[in-house]
Amino acid sequence: MKTIKELLETLALKGGKIVCTAQLDVMEINQARASNRLFVDENGIGFVWDPNILFFPKTEKEIVDFEKYYPLEEPLPEKLKNPDFLFNKSDVYGTCRHGENMASCQICNPNL
């Protein structure tokens, strides 16, 4: 955004909130810059209009808005690249004292 007026007009028209760049991480600042939601004053203090999207977009309009406000693709965290961890019961039940999955250890659960 070129002026503080534009930032405040966006807030008035679309809701959301304005946050200082000191509260954001680098990825959030890059997203704001790429989608023209960042204003930096003459002292170098940055302000970002946050659209305050609270839920994963479901409708076509919500998806279009989300992609407009967050245009940069972020790399998927390593753990999410393989969804098998979702089905690994040891993550849920832990490991027993025998080093086995607690849900399937025949020593800890003799009734299995």
PyMOL CGO cylinders between C-alpha atoms (Angstrom):
from pymol import cmd
from pymol.cgo import CYLINDER

trace = [
    CYLINDER, 0.00, 0.00, 0.00, 1.33, 3.37, -0.87, 0.3, 1, 1, 1, 1, 1, 1,
    CYLINDER, 1.33, 3.37, -0.87, -0.31, 5.42, 1.90, 0.3, 1, 1, 1, 1, 1, 1,
    CYLINDER, -0.31, 5.42, 1.90, -1.68, 5.04, 5.40, 0.3, 1, 1, 1, 1, 1, 1,
    CYLINDER, -1.68, 5.04, 5.40, -4.99, 6.28, 3.98, 0.3, 1, 1, 1, 1, 1, 1,
    CYLINDER, -4.99, 6.28, 3.98, -5.19, 3.23, 1.69, 0.3, 1, 1, 1, 1, 1, 1,
    CYLINDER, -5.19, 3.23, 1.69, -4.45, 0.96, 4.64, 0.3, 1, 1, 1, 1, 1, 1,
    CYLINDER, -4.45, 0.96, 4.64, -7.20, 2.53, 6.75, 0.3, 1, 1, 1, 1, 1, 1,
    CYLINDER, -7.20, 2.53, 6.75, -9.69, 2.49, 3.85, 0.3, 1, 1, 1, 1, 1, 1,
    CYLINDER, -9.69, 2.49, 3.85, -9.06, -1.22, 3.36, 0.3, 1, 1, 1, 1, 1, 1,
    CYLINDER, -9.06, -1.22, 3.36, -9.66, -1.80, 7.06, 0.3, 1, 1, 1, 1, 1, 1,
    CYLINDER, -9.66, -1.80, 7.06, -12.90, 0.24, 6.96, 0.3, 1, 1, 1, 1, 1, 1,
    CYLINDER, -12.90, 0.24, 6.96, -14.22, -1.49, 3.84, 0.3, 1, 1, 1, 1, 1, 1,
    CYLINDER, -14.22, -1.49, 3.84, -13.17, -5.08, 4.45, 0.3, 1, 1, 1, 1, 1, 1,
    CYLINDER, -13.17, -5.08, 4.45, -12.81, -5.42, 8.22, 0.3, 1, 1, 1, 1, 1, 1,
    CYLINDER, -12.81, -5.42, 8.22, -9.95, -7.43, 9.65, 0.3, 1, 1, 1, 1, 1, 1,
    CYLINDER, -9.95, -7.43, 9.65, -7.21, -5.74, 11.63, 0.3, 1, 1, 1, 1, 1, 1,
    CYLINDER, -7.21, -5.74, 11.63, -3.94, -3.86, 11.28, 0.3, 1, 1, 1, 1, 1, 1,
    CYLINDER, -3.94, -3.86, 11.28, -0.84, -5.38, 12.85, 0.3, 1, 1, 1, 1, 1, 1,
    CYLINDER, -0.84, -5.38, 12.85, 2.71, -4.14, 13.19, 0.3, 1, 1, 1, 1, 1, 1,
    CYLINDER, 2.71, -4.14, 13.19, 5.36, -6.09, 11.29, 0.3, 1, 1, 1, 1, 1, 1,
    CYLINDER, 5.36, -6.09, 11.29, 7.17, -6.62, 14.61, 0.3, 1, 1, 1, 1, 1, 1,
    CYLINDER, 7.17, -6.62, 14.61, 4.39, -9.12, 15.46, 0.3, 1, 1, 1, 1, 1, 1,
    CYLINDER, 4.39, -9.12, 15.46, 4.84, -11.10, 12.23, 0.3, 1, 1, 1, 1, 1, 1,
    CYLINDER, 4.84, -11.10, 12.23, 7.35, -13.61, 10.99, 0.3, 1, 1, 1, 1, 1, 1,
    CYLINDER, 7.35, -13.61, 10.99, 9.22, -13.26, 7.70, 0.3, 1, 1, 1, 1, 1, 1,
    CYLINDER, 9.22, -13.26, 7.70, 6.76, -15.45, 5.77, 0.3, 1, 1, 1, 1, 1, 1,
    CYLINDER, 6.76, -15.45, 5.77, 3.80, -13.32, 6.90, 0.3, 1, 1, 1, 1, 1, 1,
    CYLINDER, 3.80, -13.32, 6.90, 5.59, -10.11, 5.93, 0.3, 1, 1, 1, 1, 1, 1,
    CYLINDER, 5.59, -10.11, 5.93, 6.48, -11.57, 2.50, 0.3, 1, 1, 1, 1, 1, 1,
    CYLINDER, 6.48, -11.57, 2.50, 2.84, -12.60, 1.95, 0.3, 1, 1, 1, 1, 1, 1,
    CYLINDER, 2.84, -12.60, 1.95, 1.65, -9.10, 2.90, 0.3, 1, 1, 1, 1, 1, 1,
    CYLINDER, 1.65, -9.10, 2.90, 4.18, -7.45, 0.61, 0.3, 1, 1, 1, 1, 1, 1,
    CYLINDER, 4.18, -7.45, 0.61, 3.29, -9.73, -2.33, 0.3, 1, 1, 1, 1, 1, 1,
    CYLINDER, 3.29, -9.73, -2.33, -0.44, -9.03, -1.92, 0.3, 1, 1, 1, 1, 1, 1,
    CYLINDER, -0.44, -9.03, -1.92, -0.06, -5.27, -1.39, 0.3, 1, 1, 1, 1, 1, 1,
    CYLINDER, -0.06, -5.27, -1.39, -1.24, -5.35, 2.24, 0.3, 1, 1, 1, 1, 1, 1,
    CYLINDER, -1.24, -5.35, 2.24, 1.92, -3.76, 3.69, 0.3, 1, 1, 1, 1, 1, 1,
    CYLINDER, 1.92, -3.76, 3.69, 2.52, -0.09, 4.45, 0.3, 1, 1, 1, 1, 1, 1,
    CYLINDER, 2.52, -0.09, 4.45, 5.88, 1.19, 5.72, 0.3, 1, 1, 1, 1, 1, 1,
    CYLINDER, 5.88, 1.19, 5.72, 5.99, 4.70, 7.19, 0.3, 1, 1, 1, 1, 1, 1,
    CYLINDER, 5.99, 4.70, 7.19, 8.81, 7.24, 6.86, 0.3, 1, 1, 1, 1, 1, 1,
    CYLINDER, 8.81, 7.24, 6.86, 10.45, 5.84, 10.02, 0.3, 1, 1, 1, 1, 1, 1,
    CYLINDER, 10.45, 5.84, 10.02, 10.61, 2.33, 8.60, 0.3, 1, 1, 1, 1, 1, 1,
    CYLINDER, 10.61, 2.33, 8.60, 7.79, 0.96, 10.77, 0.3, 1, 1, 1, 1, 1, 1,
    CYLINDER, 7.79, 0.96, 10.77, 5.65, -1.53, 8.88, 0.3, 1, 1, 1, 1, 1, 1,
    CYLINDER, 5.65, -1.53, 8.88, 1.92, -2.06, 9.20, 0.3, 1, 1, 1, 1, 1, 1,
    CYLINDER, 1.92, -2.06, 9.20, -0.03, -4.91, 7.61, 0.3, 1, 1, 1, 1, 1, 1,
    CYLINDER, -0.03, -4.91, 7.61, -3.72, -5.24, 6.95, 0.3, 1, 1, 1, 1, 1, 1,
    CYLINDER, -3.72, -5.24, 6.95, -4.72, -8.72, 8.12, 0.3, 1, 1, 1, 1, 1, 1,
    CYLINDER, -4.72, -8.72, 8.12, -7.94, -9.98, 6.53, 0.3, 1, 1, 1, 1, 1, 1,
    CYLINDER, -7.94, -9.98, 6.53, -8.53, -12.06, 9.66, 0.3, 1, 1, 1, 1, 1, 1,
    CYLINDER, -8.53, -12.06, 9.66, -9.35, -15.31, 7.87, 0.3, 1, 1, 1, 1, 1, 1,
    CYLINDER, -9.35, -15.31, 7.87, -10.17, -17.68, 10.71, 0.3, 1, 1, 1, 1, 1, 1,
    CYLINDER, -10.17, -17.68, 10.71, -11.13, -20.85, 8.84, 0.3, 1, 1, 1, 1, 1, 1,
    CYLINDER, -11.13, -20.85, 8.84, -9.91, -22.82, 5.87, 0.3, 1, 1, 1, 1, 1, 1,
    CYLINDER, -9.91, -22.82, 5.87, -11.69, -21.43, 2.78, 0.3, 1, 1, 1, 1, 1, 1,
    CYLINDER, -11.69, -21.43, 2.78, -14.63, -23.55, 1.61, 0.3, 1, 1, 1, 1, 1, 1,
    CYLINDER, -14.63, -23.55, 1.61, -16.50, -21.60, -1.05, 0.3, 1, 1, 1, 1, 1, 1,
    CYLINDER, -16.50, -21.60, -1.05, -15.07, -20.54, -4.39, 0.3, 1, 1, 1, 1, 1, 1,
    CYLINDER, -15.07, -20.54, -4.39, -15.13, -16.86, -3.33, 0.3, 1, 1, 1, 1, 1, 1,
    CYLINDER, -15.13, -16.86, -3.33, -13.31, -17.65, -0.07, 0.3, 1, 1, 1, 1, 1, 1,
    CYLINDER, -13.31, -17.65, -0.07, -10.63, -19.56, -2.01, 0.3, 1, 1, 1, 1, 1, 1,
    CYLINDER, -10.63, -19.56, -2.01, -10.18, -16.69, -4.49, 0.3, 1, 1, 1, 1, 1, 1,
    CYLINDER, -10.18, -16.69, -4.49, -9.88, -14.19, -1.61, 0.3, 1, 1, 1, 1, 1, 1,
    CYLINDER, -9.88, -14.19, -1.61, -7.43, -16.42, 0.27, 0.3, 1, 1, 1, 1, 1, 1,
    CYLINDER, -7.43, -16.42, 0.27, -5.21, -16.83, -2.81, 0.3, 1, 1, 1, 1, 1, 1,
    CYLINDER, -5.21, -16.83, -2.81, -5.33, -13.07, -3.40, 0.3, 1, 1, 1, 1, 1, 1,
    CYLINDER, -5.33, -13.07, -3.40, -4.24, -12.25, 0.18, 0.3, 1, 1, 1, 1, 1, 1,
    CYLINDER, -4.24, -12.25, 0.18, -1.69, -15.11, 0.44, 0.3, 1, 1, 1, 1, 1, 1,
    CYLINDER, -1.69, -15.11, 0.44, -0.25, -15.47, -3.08, 0.3, 1, 1, 1, 1, 1, 1,
    CYLINDER, -0.25, -15.47, -3.08, 3.13, -17.01, -2.27, 0.3, 1, 1, 1, 1, 1, 1,
    CYLINDER, 3.13, -17.01, -2.27, 3.39, -20.77, -2.18, 0.3, 1, 1, 1, 1, 1, 1,
    CYLINDER, 3.39, -20.77, -2.18, 5.03, -22.00, 0.98, 0.3, 1, 1, 1, 1, 1, 1,
    CYLINDER, 5.03, -22.00, 0.98, 6.91, -25.29, 1.12, 0.3, 1, 1, 1, 1, 1, 1,
    CYLINDER, 6.91, -25.29, 1.12, 5.08, -28.07, 2.90, 0.3, 1, 1, 1, 1, 1, 1,
    CYLINDER, 5.08, -28.07, 2.90, 6.65, -28.98, 6.26, 0.3, 1, 1, 1, 1, 1, 1,
    CYLINDER, 6.65, -28.98, 6.26, 8.66, -32.21, 6.02, 0.3, 1, 1, 1, 1, 1, 1,
    CYLINDER, 8.66, -32.21, 6.02, 6.32, -34.08, 8.41, 0.3, 1, 1, 1, 1, 1, 1,
    CYLINDER, 6.32, -34.08, 8.41, 3.29, -33.36, 6.20, 0.3, 1, 1, 1, 1, 1, 1,
    CYLINDER, 3.29, -33.36, 6.20, 4.90, -34.62, 2.98, 0.3, 1, 1, 1, 1, 1, 1,
    CYLINDER, 4.90, -34.62, 2.98, 4.13, -38.19, 4.03, 0.3, 1, 1, 1, 1, 1, 1,
    CYLINDER, 4.13, -38.19, 4.03, 0.70, -38.50, 5.69, 0.3, 1, 1, 1, 1, 1, 1,
    CYLINDER, 0.70, -38.50, 5.69, 1.47, -41.96, 7.12, 0.3, 1, 1, 1, 1, 1, 1,
    CYLINDER, 1.47, -41.96, 7.12, 2.15, -40.35, 10.50, 0.3, 1, 1, 1, 1, 1, 1,
    CYLINDER, 2.15, -40.35, 10.50, -1.61, -39.80, 10.79, 0.3, 1, 1, 1, 1, 1, 1,
    CYLINDER, -1.61, -39.80, 10.79, -2.13, -43.55, 10.91, 0.3, 1, 1, 1, 1, 1, 1,
    CYLINDER, -2.13, -43.55, 10.91, 0.80, -44.40, 13.17, 0.3, 1, 1, 1, 1, 1, 1,
    CYLINDER, 0.80, -44.40, 13.17, -0.73, -45.49, 16.46, 0.3, 1, 1, 1, 1, 1, 1,
    CYLINDER, -0.73, -45.49, 16.46, 2.56, -45.11, 18.30, 0.3, 1, 1, 1, 1, 1, 1,
    CYLINDER, 2.56, -45.11, 18.30, 2.15, -41.34, 17.92, 0.3, 1, 1, 1, 1, 1, 1,
    CYLINDER, 2.15, -41.34, 17.92, -1.21, -41.62, 19.69, 0.3, 1, 1, 1, 1, 1, 1,
    CYLINDER, -1.21, -41.62, 19.69, -0.53, -44.34, 22.23, 0.3, 1, 1, 1, 1, 1, 1,
    CYLINDER, -0.53, -44.34, 22.23, 3.21, -43.98, 22.71, 0.3, 1, 1, 1, 1, 1, 1,
    CYLINDER, 3.21, -43.98, 22.71, 5.83, -46.64, 23.30, 0.3, 1, 1, 1, 1, 1, 1,
    CYLINDER, 5.83, -46.64, 23.30, 5.66, -49.03, 26.23, 0.3, 1, 1, 1, 1, 1, 1,
    CYLINDER, 5.66, -49.03, 26.23, 8.57, -49.95, 28.51, 0.3, 1, 1, 1, 1, 1, 1,
    CYLINDER, 8.57, -49.95, 28.51, 9.35, -52.88, 26.20, 0.3, 1, 1, 1, 1, 1, 1,
    CYLINDER, 9.35, -52.88, 26.20, 9.92, -50.56, 23.25, 0.3, 1, 1, 1, 1, 1, 1,
    CYLINDER, 9.92, -50.56, 23.25, 6.74, -51.71, 21.51, 0.3, 1, 1, 1, 1, 1, 1,
    CYLINDER, 6.74, -51.71, 21.51, 3.72, -49.74, 20.37, 0.3, 1, 1, 1, 1, 1, 1,
    CYLINDER, 3.72, -49.74, 20.37, 1.65, -49.46, 23.55, 0.3, 1, 1, 1, 1, 1, 1,
    CYLINDER, 1.65, -49.46, 23.55, -1.57, -50.30, 21.67, 0.3, 1, 1, 1, 1, 1, 1,
    CYLINDER, -1.57, -50.30, 21.67, -0.21, -53.62, 20.34, 0.3, 1, 1, 1, 1, 1, 1,
    CYLINDER, -0.21, -53.62, 20.34, 2.26, -54.81, 23.01, 0.3, 1, 1, 1, 1, 1, 1,
    CYLINDER, 2.26, -54.81, 23.01, 1.17, -58.33, 24.03, 0.3, 1, 1, 1, 1, 1, 1,
    CYLINDER, 1.17, -58.33, 24.03, 3.09, -58.13, 27.32, 0.3, 1, 1, 1, 1, 1, 1,
    CYLINDER, 3.09, -58.13, 27.32, 1.38, -54.88, 28.41, 0.3, 1, 1, 1, 1, 1, 1,
    CYLINDER, 1.38, -54.88, 28.41, -1.99, -55.95, 26.93, 0.3, 1, 1, 1, 1, 1, 1,
    CYLINDER, -1.99, -55.95, 26.93, -2.24, -59.73, 27.44, 0.3, 1, 1, 1, 1, 1, 1,
    CYLINDER, -2.24, -59.73, 27.44, -5.89, -59.72, 26.29, 0.3, 1, 1, 1, 1, 1, 1,
    CYLINDER, -5.89, -59.72, 26.29, -4.93, -58.79, 22.70, 0.3, 1, 1, 1, 1, 1, 1,
]
cmd.load_cgo(trace, "trace")
